[in-house]
Amino acid sequence: MSEANQQSPNSSGSDGKRTESFSYTGGRRYHNEPNAPYPLPNDLDEVDRLDLQHYAIQQVTQKRYHAPLTSPKRAIDIGTGSGVWMMEMATDFPSCEFLGVDIAPLQPTTILPRNCRFEMANALEGLPHADGYFDYVRHSLLVTAVPKEKWQTYVNECARICASGGWVEMVETNCKTYGGGPVWNQMGKVSAVAFQARGLSPETTEHLDELMRVAGLVDVAVKEFKIPVGSWGGRVGEMFLKNLRMGNAALAPLFASVHGMTHEEVEQLMVQGEEEVKHHQIYMLFRVYVGRKP
């Protein structure tokens, strides 16, 4: 699929503002907006990584959604990325109108389900939708997109656009790996310091249930899933190891700016990590939070 086919209907090449919103480093395209701390790229390689991550998580959770949905009429996927989850859901719920929003034009504009569309929007600046407009409000892995001080405001915004009786669902991770040796522990520290320098706080995602309650949601529940990393976890473990490899390579510019690491040093650390993973049962924790709007 060409880059042109990946453009959102709301982002044309003639829109100078959108062009200036990107910067290029090492052949990768990154966000270049003051109110978008997301450190990962927005290009076709990142689409591949996001899709790989999506399929690996879905293999573990065995579900596309966790809220007790019956017949939603309108649903929104915030930070939709490639849009793969939403397009699958649009097929599962043909009577529901699905909207995917993102700050990057990574979504296809052709071969879409008829009940599926995309818009460009920055959820950190508020969403341009009426109170109670959606029956189902969902996001997956905005851990590297929402700054620490904006999490409660963001959760409040999700609750605002959710209809009475509707559901808010958030799939998140604290970005930590467990069960590793010294190399994986070092990678964790490198990432943690880099994220902190960006104003991000992955640890905040461990308490989204509390933020949901503050936002007025009820019947809040949490499910926790263990995602294996490496061959000990079979095909899913191999997929997630590849996901982390691609993610760390994409974060090389951030590591360089914070730690002074070169791209080669990042690659070497990952090579050492892949050797170490052969002798450890490394995993990550993912949590799914759901809450109902009373």
C-alpha positions in Angstrom: 0.0 0.0 0.0 1.4 3.4 -0.9 1.9 6.3 1.4 -0.8 8.2 -0.5 -3.4 5.5 0.2 -2.6 5.8 3.9 -3.5 9.5 4.0 -6.5 10.4 6.1 -9.4 12.1 4.3 -8.8 15.1 6.6 -5.1 15.5 5.7 -4.2 16.6 2.3 -0.7 17.2 0.9 -1.6 20.8 0.3 -2.2 21.4 4.0 1.0 23.1 5.1 0.1 22.9 8.7 0.1 19.1 8.6 3.4 18.9 6.7 5.1 21.0 9.3 3.7 18.7 12.0 6.3 16.1 11.1 10.1 15.8 11.4 12.3 13.2 9.8 15.1 11.3 11.6 17.0 8.3 10.3 14.5 7.9 7.4 11.6 7.7 9.9 8.7 10.3 10.2 8.0 11.6 13.7 5.5 13.9 15.3 6.7 17.5 15.6 4.0 19.2 17.6 4.4 20.8 21.1 1.2 19.2 22.4 2.0 15.7 21.1 4.6 14.0 23.2 4.2 10.7 21.4 7.9 9.6 20.7 7.2 6.8 18.2 7.1 7.4 14.4 4.1 7.7 12.2 5.0 5.9 9.0 4.3 2.6 7.2 6.9 0.8 9.3 5.1 1.9 12.4 1.8 0.7 10.9 3.4 -2.8 10.6 4.5 -2.7 14.2 1.1 -1.5 15.5 -0.6 -4.3 13.5 1.8 -6.9 14.9 1.2 -5.7 18.4 -2.5 -5.8 17.9 -2.5 -9.4 16.7 -0.2 -10.5 19.5 -2.4 -8.9 22.2 -5.5 -10.3 20.7 -4.0 -13.8 20.7 -3.5 -13.5 24.4 -6.8 -11.8 25.4 -8.9 -13.9 22.9 -11.2 -10.9 22.6 -11.5 -7.8 20.6 -13.5 -6.0 23.3 -14.1 -6.5 27.0 -17.0 -4.2 27.9 -20.4 -5.9 28.0 -21.5 -4.5 24.7 -25.0 -5.4 23.3 -25.9 -3.3 20.4 -23.9 0.0 20.4 -24.9 2.6 17.8 -21.8 4.8 17.9 -18.3 4.0 19.0 -15.0 5.8 19.0 -11.4 4.4 18.9 -9.1 7.1 20.3 -5.5 6.9 19.0 -6.7 4.4 16.4 -3.2 4.0 14.8 -3.6 1.9 11.7 -7.3 1.4 12.4 -7.1 -2.4 12.2 -9.0 -3.0 15.5 -11.8 -0.6 14.5 -12.2 -2.1 11.0 -12.5 -5.6 12.6 -15.1 -4.2 15.1 -17.0 -2.5 12.3 -17.5 -5.9 10.7 -18.5 -7.5 14.0 -21.1 -4.7 14.7 -22.5 -3.7 11.2 -25.2 -1.5 12.8 -22.8 0.6 14.7 -21.0 3.7 13.4 -17.3 3.5 14.2 -15.1 6.6 14.3 -11.3 6.3 14.6 -9.3 9.4 15.7 -5.6 10.0 15.7 -3.1 12.8 15.3 -1.4 10.9 12.4 -2.8 10.0 9.0 -1.9 6.3 9.1 -5.3 4.9 8.2 -6.4 3.6 4.8 -9.0 5.6 2.8 -10.0 2.7 0.6 -11.5 -0.8 1.3 -13.2 0.4 4.4 -16.3 -1.1 6.0 -19.2 1.2 5.2 -19.8 2.0 8.9 -16.2 3.0 9.5 -14.5 6.4 9.1 -11.5 8.3 10.4 -10.8 11.8 11.6 -7.6 13.6 12.7 -7.9 15.0 16.2 -5.6 15.4 19.2 -7.5 14.0 22.3 -5.1 16.0 24.5 -6.8 19.2 23.2 -10.3 17.8 23.7 -12.5 15.9 21.3 -14.9 17.8 19.0 -17.9 15.7 19.9 -21.0 16.4 21.9 -21.5 15.2 25.5 -22.8 11.6 25.6 -22.4 11.1 21.8 -20.8 7.6 21.9 -22.1 4.4 23.4 -18.6 2.9 23.5 -15.4 4.9 24.0 -12.2 2.9 23.7 -8.4 3.3 23.4 -5.5 0.9 23.3 -2.0 1.8 24.4 -1.8 5.6 24.8 0.8 5.1 27.5 3.4 7.0 25.4 0.9 9.6 24.2 -0.7 11.1 27.3 1.6 13.1 29.7 1.4 12.4 33.4 -0.4 15.6 34.3 -3.1 15.1 31.6 -4.3 11.6 32.3 -7.2 12.7 34.6 -8.3 15.3 32.1 -8.1 12.8 29.3 -10.2 10.2 31.2 -12.7 12.9 32.1 -13.0 13.7 28.4 -13.7 10.0 27.6 -16.4 10.0 30.2 -17.8 13.3 28.9 -18.4 11.9 25.3 -19.8 8.6 26.6 -23.5 8.2 26.7 -25.4 7.3 29.8 -25.3 3.5 30.1 -22.4 3.4 27.7 -18.9 2.0 28.3 -15.4 3.3 28.4 -12.6 0.8 27.8 -8.9 1.3 28.1 -6.2 -1.2 27.2 -2.8 -0.3 28.7 0.6 -1.4 29.9 3.2 0.2 32.3 5.9 -0.6 29.7 7.8 -2.7 32.2 9.2 -6.2 31.5 9.4 -8.8 34.2 11.5 -11.9 34.7 14.6 -10.6 32.8 18.3 -10.4 33.6 20.6 -7.4 33.7 20.3 -6.5 30.1 16.5 -6.3 30.1 16.7 -4.4 33.4 19.0 -1.9 31.8 16.7 -1.5 28.8 13.9 -0.9 31.2 15.8 1.9 33.0 16.8 3.5 29.7 13.2 3.6 28.6 11.9 4.8 31.9 14.3 7.8 32.0 13.6 8.6 28.4 9.8 8.6 28.9 10.1 10.7 32.0 12.1 13.3 30.1 9.2 13.4 27.6 6.8 14.1 30.4 5.3 10.6 30.3 4.4 8.3 33.2 3.7 4.7 32.3 3.1 3.9 36.0 0.0 6.0 35.9 -1.6 3.4 33.7 -1.6 1.1 36.7 -4.3 3.2 38.4 -6.7 4.0 35.6 -9.5 2.4 37.5 -9.1 5.2 40.1 -9.1 7.9 37.4 -12.2 6.4 35.9 -14.1 6.6 39.2 -13.0 10.2 39.7 -14.4 10.9 36.2 -17.8 9.6 37.4 -17.7 6.1 35.9 -19.2 3.2 37.8 -19.0 -0.6 37.7 -15.3 -0.2 37.0 -13.4 -3.5 36.5 -9.8 -4.5 35.7 -8.5 -7.5 33.9 -4.8 -8.3 33.8 -3.0 -10.3 31.0 0.5 -11.6 30.9 2.2 -11.2 27.4 5.2 -13.5 26.9 8.3 -12.1 25.3 10.5 -14.6 23.4 10.3 -18.2 22.2 9.3 -19.5 25.6 5.9 -18.0 24.8 5.5 -19.7 21.4 4.4 -17.7 18.4 2.9 -14.9 20.5 6.2 -14.5 22.4 8.1 -14.3 19.2 5.7 -11.7 17.8 6.0 -9.6 20.9 9.8 -9.8 20.9 9.7 -8.5 17.3 7.3 -5.8 18.4 9.8 -4.7 21.1 12.7 -4.9 18.7 10.9 -2.6 16.2 9.7 -0.3 19.0 13.2 0.2 20.5 14.7 0.9 17.1 12.0 3.5 16.5 12.8 5.1 19.9 16.5 5.4 19.0 16.2 9.2 18.5 14.6 9.7 21.9 17.3 7.5 23.5 19.9 9.5 21.7 18.6 12.9 22.9 18.2 11.7 26.5 21.1 9.3 27.0 23.4 10.2 24.1 23.1 6.7 22.7 23.7 6.0 19.0 21.4 4.0 16.9 24.0 1.2 16.8 24.2 1.2 20.6 20.4 0.8 20.8 20.6 -2.1 18.3 23.5 -3.7 20.3 21.5 -3.5 23.5 18.6 -5.2 21.8 20.9 -7.9 20.4 22.2 -8.6 23.9 18.6 -8.6 25.2 17.6 -11.2 22.6 20.4 -13.4 23.7 19.4 -13.0 27.3 15.7 -13.8 26.5 16.7 -17.3 25.6 17.5 -18.0 29.2 14.6 -16.1 30.9 10.9 -16.2 30.8 10.3 -12.5 30.2 6.8 -11.1 30.1 4.9 -7.8 30.2 1.6 -7.0 31.9 -1.4 -5.5 30.1 -4.4 -4.3 31.8 -7.9 -3.8 30.5 -10.1 -1.2 32.3 -13.8 -0.8 31.7 -16.2 1.5 33.3 -19.9 2.4 32.8 -21.3 5.9 32.5 -24.3 6.1 34.9 
